[in-house]
Amino acid sequence: MSNIRLFFNESLSINSKSKLDKAQSRYINKVMRIKIGEKFSLFNRSGEYEVKVENTVKGIVEFSVEKKLRSTDTQKEIWLAFTPIKLNYLNLMIQKATELGVTKLMPIITERTVVRKINEKRIKKIIIESSEQSNRLNLPVLDKLKSLDEFIKENTETTVIFGDLNSNNKKIYIKGNDPICILIGPEGDFSVKERENISKLKKIIPLNINQNILRSETAAISMISIVSFTLLS
């Protein structure tokens, strides 16, 4: 079987038949040159399946589902709350967060946020491509853009790990199976008032991960890696 794996948004089950969309059909036909009778894999929240190309009609690939390769694993919920940043750096952050297993992406607006909009369509495309590449099944959920105040109100009972250069704490201990939310500030950092509000969260854990001032995307990738390692230890 080919090592090609694509995200398929519709339901999949053994012996069922369906079609790829135009873009995926073009990829299979023109880029990977998969022929009728050859196999590749499709995945979604129901698992990953081996499928066989049955036909190509007007450029659209028709396939049948041969067998189930694996079921969806239970994942630890790791959320990333971040402020939008310049496009290339944001793309990198989303890509690496997906590869590292983040289950929810939560864009927030703060007083010092410079970029105040996100391209949801572009972000979801990066999420799918990164999930295909990294062998994960569940795609991260992308939350709607909201203010920091809204985030705080909605997460009063959430364990929030706050990347804080001013903190003396350099270790974390995570217990239980509740979601873990990593909170990363804007490039200009949070304001004094915002810091005060964040510190009032019931389950806040300030964490200093480096003596240097890190860019937002670097801080996000570092924090996710630390939390993921801690959960696996």
N, C-alpha and C positions, 0 to 999 in steps of 0.2 A: 504493500500500500504506500502511496505517496505520503510525504510528511506535511503536506498542505492541510491546514486547518482553518476554517472560516466560521465566523459567527452567523447563525441562521436565526432570524427573529421569530419564525413561526414554529409550531409544534413539530416534534420529530418522534417517530415510533418505528419499530422494526416492521419491515415489509411495506411501509407507506411509500408513496411517491409524491414528488413535488418538483418545483423549479427554482433555480437561482434567479436573482434579479439581474438586471442588465449589466451593472458594473461587475458583479461577481462572475457572471457568465463570461464577460470579456477577459477577466483575469484568468479564469480557468482555460479558456480557449486560446487566447492570443499570447498571454504571458507565460503560463505554465505548460501550455500545449498538452493538456490532458485529453486523451482520446476516449471514444466510446468503449465501454467495458473496463476502463481504468477506475481506480478508487482514490478517494481522499476522505477527509473527515469534516464533519459539521458539529458545532456545539451550541448549547444555550443552557438555560437554567435547569433543564431536565437531564442534562448529561452530554456526553460526546458519542457520536455515532459514525460508523464507517458507511460511506455511501458509494454507489457505483453510478457512473455516467451511463444513462440509457440511450440518450439521443440529444441532438442539438437541432433545434428548430428556429430558424431565423435568428441565429446567434444566441438563443436562450438555452441554457443547459437544463435538461430534464434528468432527474436522478431517482434512484430507489435506495431505501435504507436497508443495508445488509445486516448489521448487528450493532449492539451497544458496546462501546469500548470502555466506558467508565461512567459512574454516577456522580452527581454533585456531592462534594464533601461539605461537611459542616465547617464553616469558617468563623474564626474569631472576628468580631466586628471591630475594625479599626477605621475611624473616621478622620478625615483631614479638613480642618477649617482653615481657610487661607484667604488672603486678599488678592484680587486680580493684579497681575503685574504685566510688564511688556510681553508682547505676543510670543516671541521665541523662548523666553524664559518660562512663561506659563505653559507652553507646549511641553517643554522638558519636564516641568514639575508634574503635569498630568500623566505623562508617559511613564515616568519612574514610579510615581505613586501607584499606578495601576500594576506595574510589574512587581512591586513590593507587597501587593496584597490589600491595599486600602479598599474598603467596601462602600464607603460613602464619601463624596467630595462636596464640601460645603463652602461655597464662595461667600465672603462677607465684606461689607463696606465699613471702613473705619474713618476717623477724622482725617488721617493722613494718607488715605488710599488715593493714588494718582489715577490709575486706570479704573473707571467706575462702571464698565460694562464688560460682559463676556459674550463670546460667540458660542452659544450652546451647541449648535450643529457641528462646529469644528471640534469642540471638546469631546463630544460623543463619538466623532469619527476617530479621534486619537485613542479614546478608551477602547473602542472595538479593535483597532489595529494592534494596540499594546497587549490586549487580552489574547488575541490570536497568536502573537509572537511569543508570549510568556507562558503559554500552556495552561492558563487559568480558565475556569468555566463560568463563574459568576462575574458579570460585569459590575463595576462600581456604579452606584446610583449617583446622579448629579442633582444636587439640590438647587432650588431657585436662589438667585442672588438676594441676600437680605442684609440688614444692618447688624452691627455688633450688638446693639441693644436687643434686637429680636433673637439673635443667637443665644445671648445670655439668658433671656426669659425662657427659651425653649429647652435649655440644657442645665437647669438648676440641679437635677439629680444625676447628671452624667459625670463620669470621671474624665476630667479635662487635664491633659498634660500640656503645660504652658511653657513654650520655649522662652526662657527669660535670662538674658545676659547678666542681670543684676542679682540673680539668685545664687545662694551658696550651695544649693542642693545639686549634687552631681550623680545621684543614684535614684532608681525607681524600683518599686516593688509592686507588682500588679497581682491582685487576687480576684477570684471569681470569674464569671463569664460575661459580665456586663460589657457593653460597648466602651471602647477607649477612644476618646477624641483628642487629637493632636491639634493644638492651636498655634498658628504661625502668624506673626504680625506683619505689617506692611514694611516697605523698605525704609520708611522714616520712623518705624517703631510705633507702638501705641502711645497715646497721650497719657499724662499723669492721671486724669480722670478715668480714662478707659482702664488703666491698670488697677485703679481702686475698685472699679466695678467687677473686673475679672477676678480679683482676689477675694471677692465676697462669695464666689461660687462655692457650694458646699463641698464638692469633691475635687477641688483644684490642686494640681501638683506642679509647682514651678520646677523647671529643670534647666540647669546651665550645662550645655553640651560642648562649649568651646570658649576659650578666652578671646578669640577673634570675633569681630562683627561679621556675621554671615549674611549673604544674600538670601532673600526669601526662599528661592527654590533650593538652595544648598541646605538651609535650615530644615526645610520640609523633608528632603531626602534623608538627611542625617537622623532626624527625629523618628521617622517611620522605620528606618533600619534598626535603631536602638530599641524601639518598642517591639518590633517583630522578633528580634533576637531574644529579648527578655521573655516574651510569650513562649518561645520555643525552648528556653533553658529549663 
